[in-house]
Amino acid sequence: MPLRPAPSTTPPPAPRRLICAGCGAEFGCTMDGDCWCAAEPVKMPMPSDAADCLCPDCLREAAKASRAS
């Protein structure tokens, strides 16, 4: 019978507090599959200019702009 891993009792880490590279708004990022961005219908590559994540509003605007071009 295969061994099953014990359920984790460690609470998930608190979201990182970020400042949006697009508008300066503060937002949270959990950097995992439970992050708000994982539920977004569009996935975009990370910026190549070393900027950090975008807030939900700016990510949605960037997705719209990429579809329009």
C-alpha positions in Angstrom: 0.0 0.0 0.0 1.6 3.4 -1.0 2.3 5.9 1.6 0.3 9.2 1.5 1.9 12.4 2.5 0.5 13.9 5.8 -1.7 16.9 5.3 0.2 20.1 5.8 -0.5 21.9 9.1 1.6 24.9 8.1 -0.5 27.9 7.2 0.2 29.4 3.7 2.5 32.4 3.6 0.9 35.8 3.7 0.6 37.5 0.3 3.5 39.7 -0.8 2.5 43.3 -0.9 3.4 44.8 -4.3 3.1 48.1 -6.0 1.7 47.8 -9.5 4.3 48.6 -12.2 1.5 50.1 -14.3 -0.4 52.4 -12.0 1.2 52.3 -8.5 -1.7 50.7 -6.7 -0.9 48.3 -3.9 -2.0 44.7 -4.2 -1.2 41.2 -2.9 0.4 38.3 -4.6 0.7 34.7 -3.2 3.0 33.5 -6.0 1.2 30.2 -6.2 -1.8 28.6 -7.8 -4.1 30.3 -5.3 -3.1 33.8 -6.4 -5.8 36.0 -7.9 -4.0 36.0 -11.3 -4.3 32.2 -11.6 -8.1 32.7 -12.0 -7.7 35.2 -14.8 -8.8 33.9 -18.2 -5.8 35.4 -20.0 -2.2 34.5 -19.1 0.6 36.9 -20.0 4.3 36.5 -19.9 6.2 38.2 -17.1 7.6 41.6 -18.1 11.1 41.4 -19.6 12.1 44.9 -18.3 12.5 43.6 -14.7 9.2 45.2 -13.7 7.1 43.3 -11.1 3.5 42.1 -11.5 0.6 44.2 -12.5 -2.5 44.8 -10.4 -5.8 43.1 -11.5 -7.0 46.2 -13.3 -3.7 46.8 -15.2 -3.4 43.1 -16.1 -6.9 43.1 -17.6 -6.1 46.4 -19.5 -2.8 44.9 -20.8 -4.7 41.7 -21.9 -7.2 43.9 -23.8 -4.5 45.9 -25.5 -2.6 42.7 -26.6 -5.8 41.3 -28.1 -6.4 44.5 -30.0 -3.0 44.6 -31.6 
